Amino acid sequence: MNDLFLEKLLEEHNSCITCPSPEEVAAFYKHVLAIFYKDYATVPLTTKAEIKNFILKTKVELIGLLLRNDIEDRSGVNQIAEGFFDRLAPVYDLLRQDVIAIYEGDPAAKSQREVIRSYPGFYAIAAYRIAHELHLMGVPDLPRIITEFAHSKTGIDIHPGAIIGRSFCIDHGTGIVIGETATIGDHVKIYQGVTLGALSVRKADANNKRHPTIQRGCVIYAGATILGGETIVGADSVIGGNVWLTRSVPAASKVYYQTKMSVDGDVVEDMLVFKEFAK
C-alpha cells in the first residue's frame, strides 16, 4: 500500500475524529419521530412519565451529537438543545396539519394513521420540519444529514433552509426537489417530479435567493420545473404537468402545455398556455 496514500487517509480520518456519523444523526431523527408517533417507537410509551423520560434521553442524545459535531464554539450546545425541544409542540402541530392535508388531498388514503405510517411525502416533510428547526439555530451539518437521510428513503429532496408553510401536501413525491431558498405558502400541494430550483448555480450566488416562491393554495402537477429566486407563483394558481417556468405568474393562474395535432394525428407542436381564472 502506498505510504503517501495512507497519510492522506489518516489526515482525512483525523480531520474530525469525534464527528457523529450520518447513521447516528438519522437515529436521532427517528427518535424524535418516536416522541411524536407510536408508529415509530420501538418501545411503547404508555405513561406521561415514560414520554418525559424518552424526551430527556433524546435531548441528551442531541447534546452529545452537538458536542461531537465539527463546530468551533461548543459552549452553547445546551441552549441549542433546550431551544430545539421547546419547539417540539409547534413542530408537532405543523405535522398534524400536514397529515390532514395529505389525507384529505389523496383519495387513496384510508386514514391519517396510514399517512403517518407509510406515506413517503409525510416522512420527508417530517424530516424537513425537524431539520429546519436545527437549521434556524445555525447548527451545521446535522440538518442536512437528516433531510438527506429522508431523501435516501423517499426520493424527496427538501433542503432544511427552505421555508414551508402549514398544511403542506406531497402526493407520491418521488423526484421532488425543493431548494434552499424556496418559499412555499400554506395549503400547497405538490406532485412527484416537481423541481423548485435555481436558474444560477454560481457559488457567488450562495447567499442570494435562488429558488422560487410559491404562494398559498397552489397546486403543482407532476414533472413541473419552476426556477429562479425572482419567480413567484401567485396564490391559488395551478401549474400543469411538465411545465418549465422561469417567470412569475399572477394569483389564480393556470399554466399548462397544450399539444396541437395535425389531421393525420402527428404532433405538430407543444405550446405553453397561460390563463387567469375568472375573478
Backbone as CSV, one residue per row, in Angstrom:
resi,resn,N_x,N_y,N_z,CA_x,CA_y,CA_z,C_x,C_y,C_z
1,MET,0.860,-1.205,0.000,0.000,0.000,0.000,0.886,1.242,0.000
2,ASN,0.571,2.192,-0.865,1.353,3.427,-0.980,1.281,4.221,0.318
3,ASP,2.474,4.561,0.871,2.523,5.241,2.163,1.917,6.640,2.093
4,LEU,2.125,7.329,0.962,1.549,8.668,0.798,0.030,8.610,0.816
5,PHE,-0.523,7.560,0.186,-1.981,7.375,0.192,-2.487,7.142,1.610
6,LEU,-1.762,6.340,2.387,-2.137,6.098,3.773,-2.096,7.377,4.596
7,GLU,-1.119,8.239,4.324,-1.029,9.523,5.027,-2.241,10.389,4.712
8,LYS,-2.675,10.376,3.458,-3.854,11.154,3.078,-5.097,10.632,3.779
9,LEU,-5.198,9.296,3.868,-6.346,8.713,4.548,-6.338,9.040,6.037
10,LEU,-5.157,8.993,6.633,-5.041,9.315,8.056,-5.420,10.764,8.312
11,GLU,-4.992,11.651,7.431,-5.351,13.070,7.566,-6.862,13.254,7.491
12,GLU,-7.488,12.525,6.573,-8.950,12.609,6.433,-9.642,12.121,7.700
13,HIS,-9.207,10.993,8.239,-9.851,10.428,9.424,-9.592,11.275,10.673
14,ASN,-8.490,11.981,10.697,-8.168,12.836,11.841,-8.803,14.220,11.747
15,SER,-9.407,14.524,10.594,-9.949,15.876,10.391,-11.140,16.145,11.302
16,CYS,-11.876,15.114,11.658,-12.994,15.268,12.609,-13.222,13.920,13.282
17,ILE,-12.349,13.604,14.212,-12.361,12.276,14.829,-13.680,11.998,15.539
18,THR,-14.222,13.019,16.194,-15.423,12.796,17.019,-16.727,13.011,16.270
19,CYS,-16.673,13.496,15.028,-17.908,13.844,14.317,-18.878,12.666,14.263
20,PRO,-20.144,12.893,14.616,-21.120,11.796,14.569,-21.356,11.335,13.137
21,SER,-21.564,10.064,12.966,-21.811,9.509,11.636,-23.225,9.852,11.181
22,PRO,-23.483,9.822,9.876,-24.847,10.026,9.387,-25.835,9.042,9.993
23,GLU,-25.386,7.823,10.280,-26.274,6.832,10.885,-26.725,7.269,12.285
24,GLU,-25.814,7.883,13.048,-26.168,8.358,14.392,-27.144,9.524,14.314
25,VAL,-26.928,10.409,13.352,-27.826,11.557,13.185,-29.212,11.073,12.743
26,ALA,-29.249,10.098,11.831,-30.530,9.534,11.392,-31.255,8.875,12.556
27,ALA,-30.515,8.235,13.442,-31.130,7.609,14.613,-31.788,8.657,15.502
28,PHE,-31.141,9.814,15.654,-31.742,10.903,16.436,-33.054,11.353,15.805
29,TYR,-33.063,11.529,14.474,-34.295,11.923,13.784,-35.407,10.907,14.046
30,LYS,-35.076,9.632,13.963,-36.086,8.599,14.189,-36.576,8.603,15.633
31,HIS,-35.701,8.965,16.561,-36.123,9.055,17.961,-37.084,10.234,18.177
32,VAL,-36.848,11.346,17.468,-37.791,12.467,17.562,-39.155,12.045,17.005
33,LEU,-39.148,11.322,15.880,-40.415,10.802,15.345,-41.098,9.880,16.353
34,ALA,-40.291,9.104,17.081,-40.854,8.198,18.085,-41.493,8.957,19.235
35,ILE,-40.995,10.159,19.528,-41.646,11.009,20.537,-43.044,11.412,20.053
36,PHE,-43.140,11.745,18.776,-44.403,12.217,18.219,-45.419,11.100,17.986
37,TYR,-44.933,9.939,17.488,-45.846,8.914,16.980,-45.460,7.529,17.492
38,LYS,-46.454,6.817,17.994,-46.208,5.457,18.488,-45.741,4.531,17.375
39,ASP,-46.067,4.877,16.125,-45.703,4.038,14.982,-44.189,3.939,14.788
40,TYR,-43.458,4.897,15.323,-42.001,4.901,15.171,-41.283,4.585,16.478
41,ALA,-42.029,4.255,17.503,-41.435,3.922,18.800,-41.238,2.412,18.900
42,THR,-39.999,1.987,19.093,-39.730,0.558,19.221,-40.223,0.024,20.562
43,VAL,-40.289,0.905,21.564,-40.821,0.545,22.874,-42.045,1.423,23.149
44,PRO,-43.197,0.846,23.413,-44.392,1.659,23.652,-44.206,2.621,24.833
45,LEU,-44.666,3.853,24.641,-44.634,4.852,25.711,-46.064,4.997,26.210
46,THR,-46.344,4.443,27.371,-47.730,4.298,27.821,-48.125,5.252,28.937
47,THR,-47.165,6.016,29.466,-47.483,6.979,30.519,-46.776,8.296,30.214
48,LYS,-47.254,9.370,30.853,-46.597,10.662,30.692,-45.151,10.609,31.164
49,ALA,-44.916,9.869,32.230,-43.553,9.757,32.763,-42.629,9.084,31.753
50,GLU,-43.115,8.043,31.080,-42.299,7.362,30.079,-41.992,8.286,28.898
51,ILE,-42.986,9.066,28.474,-42.764,10.020,27.387,-41.740,11.071,27.808
52,LYS,-41.904,11.593,29.016,-40.984,12.607,29.523,-39.562,12.072,29.604
53,ASN,-39.416,10.844,30.069,-38.080,10.242,30.179,-37.468,10.012,28.800
54,PHE,-38.300,9.624,27.841,-37.788,9.406,26.484,-37.357,10.732,25.856
55,ILE,-38.123,11.799,26.109,-37.733,13.126,25.623,-36.398,13.539,26.229
56,LEU,-36.227,13.324,27.527,-34.968,13.664,28.188,-33.808,12.878,27.588
57,LYS,-34.028,11.606,27.352,-32.992,10.757,26.751,-32.613,11.259,25.361
58,THR,-33.620,11.668,24.586,-33.361,12.158,23.229,-32.662,13.512,23.272
59,LYS,-32.990,14.329,24.273,-32.303,15.611,24.442,-30.822,15.393,24.746
60,VAL,-30.532,14.444,25.622,-29.132,14.108,25.928,-28.422,13.609,24.671
61,GLU,-29.155,12.849,23.856,-28.597,12.364,22.591,-28.218,13.531,21.679
62,LEU,-29.103,14.538,21.594,-28.808,15.708,20.768,-27.606,16.470,21.303
63,ILE,-27.539,16.650,22.600,-26.387,17.345,23.192,-25.096,16.618,22.825
64,GLY,-25.118,15.300,22.884,-23.941,14.523,22.516,-23.555,14.719,21.066
65,LEU,-24.538,14.747,20.181,-24.262,14.978,18.758,-23.656,16.365,18.545
66,LEU,-24.223,17.359,19.219,-23.735,18.729,19.061,-22.313,18.873,19.591
67,LEU,-22.022,18.251,20.718,-20.676,18.341,21.291,-19.635,17.689,20.386
68,ARG,-20.051,16.648,19.669,-19.113,15.943,18.792,-19.078,16.513,17.387
69,ASN,-20.010,17.415,17.088,-20.075,17.972,15.743,-18.898,18.917,15.502
70,ASP,-18.605,19.151,14.234,-17.442,19.961,13.854,-17.783,21.450,13.949
71,ILE,-17.913,21.949,15.184,-18.199,23.362,15.418,-17.157,23.929,16.374
72,GLU,-16.868,25.205,16.202,-15.814,25.830,16.998,-16.262,26.102,18.431
73,ASP,-17.475,26.647,18.592,-17.962,27.030,19.915,-18.962,25.998,20.423
74,ARG,-18.558,25.197,21.394,-19.427,24.171,21.949,-20.106,24.616,23.243
75,SER,-19.904,25.868,23.609,-20.419,26.334,24.899,-21.934,26.513,24.896
76,GLY,-22.516,26.638,23.694,-23.954,26.902,23.640,-24.805,25.703,23.289
77,VAL,-24.222,24.486,23.363,-24.982,23.324,22.897,-26.194,23.031,23.790
78,ASN,-26.067,23.258,25.087,-27.225,23.034,25.972,-28.372,23.962,25.627
79,GLN,-28.031,25.203,25.319,-29.051,26.183,24.947,-29.723,25.790,23.627
80,ILE,-28.921,25.303,22.676,-29.485,24.856,21.401,-30.441,23.686,21.626
81,ALA,-30.011,22.722,22.436,-30.848,21.558,22.697,-32.153,21.958,23.393
82,GLU,-32.047,22.851,24.393,-33.255,23.328,25.078,-34.180,24.027,24.102
83,GLY,-33.602,24.872,23.242,-34.406,25.594,22.262,-35.105,24.663,21.288
84,PHE,-34.379,23.635,20.849,-34.978,22.679,19.918,-36.154,21.955,20.566
85,PHE,-35.966,21.461,21.780,-37.044,20.705,22.415,-38.188,21.594,22.871
86,ASP,-37.936,22.881,23.074,-39.027,23.824,23.322,-39.912,23.978,22.091
87,ARG,-39.368,23.653,20.917,-40.105,23.789,19.664,-40.853,22.505,19.278
88,LEU,-40.771,21.471,20.096,-41.420,20.215,19.745,-42.928,20.370,19.544
89,ALA,-43.587,21.095,20.440,-45.046,21.243,20.340,-45.457,21.952,19.054
90,PRO,-44.842,23.103,18.699,-45.206,23.733,17.422,-44.910,22.860,16.207
91,VAL,-43.785,22.125,16.233,-43.463,21.243,15.109,-44.501,20.126,14.997
92,TYR,-44.893,19.559,16.124,-45.920,18.517,16.123,-47.231,19.058,15.550
93,ASP,-47.583,20.288,15.911,-48.811,20.898,15.400,-48.739,21.073,13.878
94,LEU,-47.576,21.503,13.370,-47.397,21.639,11.919,-47.544,20.287,11.227
95,LEU,-46.932,19.260,11.797,-47.013,17.932,11.197,-48.440,17.394,11.224
96,ARG,-49.167,17.690,12.294,-50.567,17.260,12.366,-51.361,17.853,11.206
97,GLN,-51.114,19.133,10.910,-51.809,19.773,9.792,-51.344,19.219,8.448
98,ASP,-50.062,18.866,8.345,-49.564,18.235,7.116,-50.248,16.894,6.883
99,VAL,-50.393,16.107,7.952,-51.044,14.800,7.842,-52.474,14.971,7.334
100,ILE,-53.188,15.926,7.891,-54.570,16.174,7.462,-54.610,16.575,5.992
101,ALA,-53.681,17.445,5.573,-53.642,17.903,4.178,-53.372,16.741,3.225
102,ILE,-52.448,15.857,3.604,-52.141,14.704,2.749,-53.330,13.751,2.699
103,TYR,-53.941,13.487,3.847,-55.089,12.585,3.907,-56.248,13.121,3.065
104,GLU,-56.564,14.406,3.242,-57.693,14.988,2.506,-57.377,15.181,1.025
105,GLY,-56.082,15.276,0.699,-55.695,15.511,-0.689,-55.483,14.257,-1.506
106,ASP,-55.565,13.077,-0.877,-55.337,11.831,-1.598,-56.525,10.900,-1.399
107,PRO,-57.336,10.679,-2.432,-58.496,9.791,-2.294,-58.114,8.369,-1.902
108,ALA,-56.864,7.965,-2.170,-56.440,6.599,-1.848,-56.119,6.412,-0.371
109,ALA,-55.939,7.509,0.358,-55.589,7.413,1.780,-56.801,6.954,2.577
110,LYS,-56.630,5.882,3.323,-57.742,5.321,4.094,-57.853,5.927,5.490
111,SER,-56.751,6.462,6.016,-56.775,7.048,7.350,-55.551,7.935,7.533
112,GLN,-55.627,8.817,8.517,-54.462,9.625,8.846,-53.331,8.748,9.387
113,ARG,-53.668,7.680,10.074,-52.653,6.751,10.579,-51.872,6.133,9.429
114,GLU,-52.560,5.802,8.348,-51.874,5.256,7.171,-50.876,6.261,6.606
115,VAL,-51.260,7.530,6.594,-50.346,8.576,6.120,-49.083,8.610,6.968
116,ILE,-49.257,8.591,8.275,-48.117,8.647,9.190,-47.227,7.421,9.028
117,ARG,-47.823,6.267,8.872,-47.076,5.012,8.865,-46.382,4.729,7.542
118,SER,-46.963,5.193,6.436,-46.491,4.649,5.158,-46.252,5.656,4.034
119,TYR,-46.629,6.922,4.221,-46.518,7.854,3.100,-45.133,8.508,3.052
120,PRO,-44.413,8.357,1.938,-43.080,8.966,1.842,-43.124,10.488,1.922
121,GLY,-44.209,11.086,1.411,-44.329,12.536,1.490,-44.332,13.021,2.923
122,PHE,-45.085,12.340,3.778,-45.098,12.720,5.184,-43.722,12.532,5.812
123,TYR,-43.070,11.416,5.523,-41.762,11.125,6.119,-40.746,12.214,5.758
124,ALA,-40.763,12.644,4.504,-39.833,13.687,4.066,-40.175,15.039,4.687
125,ILE,-41.464,15.346,4.801,-41.879,16.607,5.424,-41.489,16.616,6.895
126,ALA,-41.676,15.489,7.577,-41.300,15.403,8.991,-39.803,15.646,9.166
127,ALA,-39.001,15.031,8.309,-37.554,15.253,8.378,-37.228,16.722,8.156
128,TYR,-37.893,17.328,7.180,-37.667,18.759,6.931,-38.055,19.597,8.149
129,ARG,-39.237,19.363,8.713,-39.702,20.185,9.847,-38.714,20.105,11.016
130,ILE,-38.209,18.911,11.298,-37.262,18.726,12.403,-35.921,19.371,12.062
131,ALA,-35.433,19.121,10.858,-34.133,19.670,10.451,-34.170,21.191,10.346
132,HIS,-35.306,21.732,9.929,-35.430,23.183,9.757,-35.213,23.915,11.067
133,GLU,-35.715,23.349,12.163,-35.517,23.984,13.469,-34.031,24.053,13.825
134,LEU,-33.297,22.991,13.581,-31.853,22.995,13.838,-31.143,23.959,12.898
135,HIS,-31.610,24.027,11.654,-31.038,24.962,10.687,-31.203,26.404,11.156
136,LEU,-32.384,26.729,11.673,-32.644,28.088,12.150,-31.732,28.455,13.315
137,MET,-31.283,27.456,14.065,-30.389,27.685,15.199,-28.917,27.733,14.783
138,GLY,-28.664,27.592,13.490,-27.298,27.696,12.999,-26.465,26.442,13.189
139,VAL,-27.121,25.302,13.427,-26.382,24.050,13.606,-25.857,23.580,12.250
140,PRO,-24.553,23.354,12.121,-24.019,22.882,10.839,-24.226,21.381,10.658
141,ASP,-24.277,20.957,9.415,-24.237,19.543,9.009,-25.457,18.722,9.422
142,LEU,-25.826,18.723,10.692,-26.870,17.815,11.170,-28.198,17.999,10.428
143,PRO,-28.660,19.241,10.196,-29.931,19.389,9.475,-29.900,18.763,8.086
144,ARG,-28.786,18.985,7.369,-28.688,18.434,6.007,-28.595,16.909,6.037
145,ILE,-27.927,16.366,7.027,-27.846,14.909,7.140,-29.237,14.318,7.352
146,ILE,-30.051,14.981,8.174,-31.407,14.488,8.439,-32.248,14.486,7.164
147,THR,-32.243,15.599,6.426,-33.066,15.657,5.216,-32.519,14.746,4.123
148,GLU,-31.197,14.564,4.082,-30.637,13.653,3.096,-30.927,12.196,3.446
149,PHE,-31.049,11.893,4.729,-31.475,10.552,5.127,-32.885,10.286,4.600
150,ALA,-33.787,11.248,4.807,-35.145,11.105,4.288,-35.144,11.047,2.765
151,HIS,-34.265,11.819,2.138,-34.121,11.798,0.682,-33.774,10.392,0.206
152,SER,-32.835,9.753,0.895,-32.421,8.401,0.507,-33.546,7.399,0.661
153,LYS,-34.457,7.648,1.596,-35.569,6.740,1.843,-36.748,6.985,0.902
154,THR,-36.946,8.233,0.488,-38.184,8.610,-0.194,-37.997,9.122,-1.616
155,GLY,-36.790,9.535,-1.964,-36.583,10.181,-3.251,-37.032,11.630,-3.273
156,ILE,-37.321,12.188,-2.098,-37.777,13.579,-1.980,-36.668,14.390,-1.336
157,ASP,-36.201,15.420,-2.018,-35.053,16.213,-1.585,-35.530,17.605,-1.165
158,ILE,-35.640,17.836,0.134,-36.046,19.144,0.655,-34.883,19.717,1.455
159,HIS,-34.373,20.856,1.053,-33.287,21.477,1.809,-33.847,22.026,3.125
160,PRO,-33.126,21.831,4.234,-33.645,22.305,5.529,-33.779,23.816,5.621
161,GLY,-33.147,24.547,4.713,-33.261,26.001,4.742,-34.514,26.548,4.081
162,ALA,-35.222,25.722,3.325,-36.456,26.182,2.677,-37.474,26.617,3.738
163,ILE,-38.377,27.493,3.327,-39.451,27.958,4.216,-40.764,27.395,3.689
164,ILE,-41.406,26.557,4.492,-42.618,25.872,4.054,-43.726,26.119,5.067
165,GLY,-44.868,26.562,4.569,-45.989,26.917,5.430,-46.772,25.710,5.916
166,ARG,-47.941,25.983,6.434,-48.792,24.960,7.041,-49.519,24.135,5.981
167,SER,-49.962,22.941,6.404,-50.811,22.070,5.576,-50.185,21.812,4.215
168,PHE,-48.947,21.340,4.241,-48.203,21.044,3.025,-48.490,19.610,2.617
169,CYS,-48.892,19.424,1.354,-49.243,18.101,0.853,-48.311,17.697,-0.271
170,ILE,-47.596,16.592,-0.076,-46.815,15.971,-1.138,-47.527,14.684,-1.523
171,ASP,-47.906,14.566,-2.798,-48.587,13.361,-3.275,-47.595,12.537,-4.097
172,HIS,-47.430,11.284,-3.762,-46.451,10.365,-4.372,-45.030,10.792,-4.010
173,GLY,-44.549,11.866,-4.579,-43.346,12.508,-4.068,-42.042,12.202,-4.755
174,THR,-41.856,11.021,-5.307,-40.549,10.652,-5.855,-40.042,11.698,-6.839
175,GLY,-38.797,12.106,-6.660,-38.170,13.042,-7.589,-38.400,14.506,-7.288
176,ILE,-39.083,14.836,-6.210,-39.286,16.239,-5.850,-37.982,16.834,-5.333
177,VAL,-37.677,18.059,-5.776,-36.516,18.812,-5.293,-36.984,20.202,-4.874
178,ILE,-36.718,20.563,-3.628,-37.069,21.887,-3.108,-35.793,22.524,-2.587
179,GLY,-35.365,23.610,-3.233,-34.069,24.210,-2.942,-34.035,25.028,-1.663
180,GLU,-32.828,25.399,-1.300,-32.533,26.039,-0.016,-33.318,27.312,0.228
181,THR,-33.493,28.153,-0.785,-34.133,29.453,-0.576,-35.569,29.487,-1.104
182,ALA,-36.134,28.308,-1.381,-37.536,28.261,-1.808,-38.447,28.672,-0.657
183,THR,-39.544,29.330,-1.010,-40.570,29.698,-0.036,-41.904,29.144,-0.523
184,ILE,-42.577,28.395,0.347,-43.856,27.768,-0.001,-44.893,28.197,1.028
185,GLY,-46.005,28.716,0.553,-47.054,29.190,1.445,-47.904,28.059,1.994
186,ASP,-48.955,28.432,2.727,-49.863,27.459,3.328,-50.710,26.768,2.254
187,HIS,-51.108,25.535,2.550,-52.078,24.784,1.736,-51.611,24.603,0.290
188,VAL,-50.339,24.277,0.113,-49.785,23.996,-1.212,-49.705,22.487,-1.401
189,LYS,-50.003,22.035,-2.623,-49.931,20.615,-2.957,-48.976,20.420,-4.121
190,ILE,-48.042,19.483,-3.968,-47.023,19.224,-4.981,-47.012,17.735,-5.306
191,TYR,-46.945,17.430,-6.606,-46.886,16.047,-7.060,-45.446,15.636,-7.399
192,GLN,-45.273,14.377,-7.747,-43.958,13.810,-7.993,-43.218,14.524,-9.126
193,GLY,-41.900,14.531,-9.017,-41.063,15.051,-10.087,-40.981,16.556,-10.184
194,VAL,-41.540,17.280,-9.238,-41.505,18.749,-9.267,-40.145,19.241,-8.771
195,THR,-39.611,20.240,-9.472,-38.371,20.895,-9.058,-38.635,22.363,-8.787
196,LEU,-38.300,22.810,-7.577,-38.273,24.234,-7.253,-36.791,24.587,-7.137
197,GLY,-36.213,25.003,-8.246,-34.765,25.099,-8.347,-34.255,26.487,-8.645
198,ALA,-32.947,26.553,-8.923,-32.256,27.818,-9.176,-31.919,27.955,-10.653
199,LEU,-31.972,29.182,-11.140,-31.514,29.461,-12.501,-29.999,29.504,-12.570
200,SER,-29.384,29.952,-11.482,-27.936,30.072,-11.424,-27.377,29.130,-10.373
201,VAL,-26.288,28.470,-10.706,-25.628,27.594,-9.732,-24.241,28.129,-9.379
202,ARG,-24.029,29.431,-9.593,-22.738,30.027,-9.263,-22.558,30.094,-7.746
203,LYS,-21.363,29.775,-7.286,-21.062,29.830,-5.863,-21.228,31.248,-5.326
204,ALA,-21.003,32.228,-6.169,-21.127,33.624,-5.748,-22.552,33.986,-5.356
205,ASP,-23.527,33.186,-5.812,-24.926,33.458,-5.506,-25.434,32.694,-4.285
206,ALA,-24.509,32.088,-3.542,-24.900,31.207,-2.437,-25.768,31.907,-1.400
207,ASN,-25.525,33.193,-1.164,-26.270,33.918,-0.133,-27.461,34.693,-0.686
208,ASN,-27.751,34.509,-1.960,-28.890,35.177,-2.589,-30.093,34.238,-2.640
209,LYS,-31.281,34.816,-2.821,-32.472,33.984,-3.033,-32.409,33.437,-4.448
210,ARG,-32.281,32.125,-4.566,-32.074,31.487,-5.861,-33.269,30.655,-6.317
211,HIS,-34.176,30.383,-5.390,-35.271,29.452,-5.673,-36.618,30.163,-5.596
212,PRO,-37.638,29.654,-6.247,-38.906,30.386,-6.394,-39.729,30.476,-5.119
213,THR,-40.729,31.346,-5.199,-41.732,31.494,-4.140,-43.064,30.964,-4.663
214,ILE,-43.657,30.060,-3.909,-44.971,29.507,-4.254,-45.953,29.990,-3.197
215,GLN,-46.883,30.819,-3.589,-47.805,31.385,-2.621,-48.910,30.400,-2.261
216,ARG,-49.702,30.741,-1.264,-50.661,29.823,-0.651,-51.662,29.282,-1.669
217,GLY,-52.073,28.033,-1.428,-53.168,27.445,-2.180,-52.822,26.949,-3.567
218,CYS,-51.545,26.904,-3.930,-51.167,26.475,-5.277,-51.120,24.949,-5.379
219,VAL,-51.339,24.470,-6.594,-51.169,23.050,-6.920,-50.165,22.964,-8.061
220,ILE,-49.142,22.122,-7.887,-48.113,21.959,-8.911,-48.086,20.489,-9.306
221,TYR,-48.395,20.218,-10.581,-48.541,18.834,-11.024,-47.211,18.218,-11.455
222,ALA,-47.251,16.923,-11.690,-46.050,16.102,-11.854,-45.121,16.620,-12.952
223,GLY,-43.846,16.632,-12.623,-42.818,16.945,-13.609,-42.599,18.420,-13.876
224,ALA,-43.323,19.300,-13.199,-43.146,20.733,-13.424,-41.811,21.205,-12.849
225,THR,-41.179,22.144,-13.548,-39.920,22.735,-13.105,-40.104,24.237,-13.010
226,ILE,-39.888,24.782,-11.826,-40.047,26.214,-11.585,-38.720,26.723,-11.046
227,LEU,-38.122,27.685,-11.744,-36.756,28.094,-11.441,-36.652,29.587,-11.189
228,GLY,-35.713,29.968,-10.302,-35.331,31.363,-10.143,-35.832,32.012,-8.875
229,GLY,-34.959,32.766,-8.235,-35.305,33.427,-6.987,-36.311,34.544,-7.141
230,GLU,-36.450,35.099,-8.335,-37.416,36.167,-8.564,-38.746,35.635,-9.092
231,THR,-38.834,34.346,-9.304,-40.057,33.735,-9.830,-41.065,33.533,-8.704
232,ILE,-42.250,34.094,-8.876,-43.324,33.977,-7.887,-44.553,33.379,-8.566
233,VAL,-45.046,32.303,-8.000,-46.307,31.725,-8.468,-47.391,32.243,-7.539
234,GLY,-48.291,33.042,-8.100,-49.308,33.700,-7.292,-50.263,32.729,-6.636
235,ALA,-50.892,33.176,-5.572,-51.774,32.335,-4.760,-52.862,31.679,-5.596
236,ASP,-53.206,30.444,-5.230,-54.312,29.689,-5.825,-54.112,29.398,-7.307
237,SER,-52.865,29.345,-7.734,-52.567,29.013,-9.129,-52.410,27.512,-9.295
238,VAL,-52.556,27.058,-10.542,-52.346,25.661,-10.900,-51.278,25.611,-11.987
239,ILE,-50.196,24.861,-11.710,-49.128,24.675,-12.685,-49.226,23.243,-13.193
240,GLY,-49.436,23.098,-14.476,-49.678,21.792,-15.057,-48.435,20.923,-15.147
241,GLY,-48.630,19.670,-15.485,-47.548,18.712,-15.578,-46.525,19.089,-16.640
242,ASN,-45.244,18.907,-16.302,-44.114,19.103,-17.213,-43.906,20.543,-17.667
243,VAL,-44.556,21.484,-17.025,-44.352,22.896,-17.362,-42.959,23.328,-16.912
244,TRP,-42.284,24.115,-17.755,-40.987,24.727,-17.438,-41.245,26.214,-17.256
245,LEU,-41.073,26.714,-16.029,-41.478,28.082,-15.713,-40.311,28.842,-15.107
246,THR,-39.976,29.984,-15.714,-38.888,30.821,-15.203,-39.326,32.269,-15.034
247,ARG,-40.619,32.516,-15.069,-41.125,33.865,-14.838,-42.324,33.787,-13.903
248,SER,-42.628,34.893,-13.278,-43.729,34.933,-12.326,-45.080,34.853,-13.030
249,VAL,-46.062,34.324,-12.302,-47.436,34.329,-12.798,-48.318,34.897,-11.698
250,PRO,-49.364,35.648,-12.058,-50.217,36.271,-11.029,-51.089,35.254,-10.319
251,ALA,-51.727,35.706,-9.266,-52.621,34.845,-8.496,-53.719,34.274,-9.389
252,ALA,-54.196,33.091,-9.026,-55.304,32.423,-9.720,-55.007,32.200,-11.194
253,SER,-53.769,31.798,-11.492,-53.385,31.492,-12.866,-53.416,29.998,-13.107
254,LYS,-53.508,29.633,-14.382,-53.406,28.241,-14.792,-52.417,28.171,-15.940
255,VAL,-51.346,27.385,-15.731,-50.296,27.281,-16.733,-50.134,25.810,-17.090
256,TYR,-50.210,25.502,-18.412,-50.092,24.104,-18.819,-49.640,24.037,-20.272
257,TYR,-49.175,22.861,-20.675,-48.827,22.631,-22.069,-50.028,22.082,-22.810
258,GLN,-50.204,22.565,-24.055,-51.280,22.069,-24.910,-50.657,21.577,-26.212
259,THR,-50.937,20.346,-26.558,-50.381,19.764,-27.773,-51.336,19.997,-28.937
260,LYS,-50.805,20.555,-30.034,-51.592,20.725,-31.259,-51.313,19.543,-32.181
261,MET,-52.363,18.986,-32.745,-52.230,17.812,-33.594,-52.619,18.149,-35.034
262,SER,-51.975,17.477,-35.972,-52.371,17.601,-37.380,-53.527,16.643,-37.651
263,VAL,-54.077,16.697,-38.871,-55.227,15.864,-39.214,-54.884,14.384,-39.138
264,ASP,-53.645,14.023,-39.518,-53.262,12.613,-39.506,-52.792,12.141,-38.136
265,GLY,-52.884,12.997,-37.143,-52.572,12.593,-35.785,-51.147,12.838,-35.350
266,ASP,-50.279,13.312,-36.242,-48.906,13.604,-35.851,-48.853,14.870,-35.011
267,VAL,-47.920,14.890,-34.045,-47.762,16.065,-33.201,-47.118,17.173,-34.020
268,VAL,-47.758,18.328,-34.035,-47.201,19.483,-34.727,-46.340,20.298,-33.767
269,GLU,-46.855,20.617,-32.612,-46.092,21.404,-31.651,-46.752,21.329,-30.272
270,ASP,-45.914,21.570,-29.260,-46.418,21.779,-27.909,-46.305,23.263,-27.610
271,MET,-47.343,23.857,-27.093,-47.282,25.273,-26.760,-47.696,25.480,-25.305
272,LEU,-47.042,26.431,-24.651,-47.352,26.754,-23.264,-48.561,27.669,-23.231
273,VAL,-49.556,27.287,-22.464,-50.793,28.055,-22.367,-50.854,28.692,-20.987
274,PHE,-51.145,29.970,-20.970,-51.252,30.700,-19.707,-52.627,31.336,-19.629
275,LYS,-53.349,31.054,-18.563,-54.679,31.631,-18.378,-54.815,32.116,-16.963
276,GLU,-55.613,33.146,-16.786,-56.012,33.576,-15.446,-57.438,33.102,-15.207
277,PHE,-57.670,32.521,-14.039,-59.033,32.113,-13.710,-59.937,33.337,-13.674
278,ALA,-61.175,33.129,-14.001,-62.139,34.223,-13.916,-62.251,34.701,-12.482
279,LYS,-62.173,36.009,-12.320,-62.263,36.586,-10.973,-63.711,36.550,-10.498
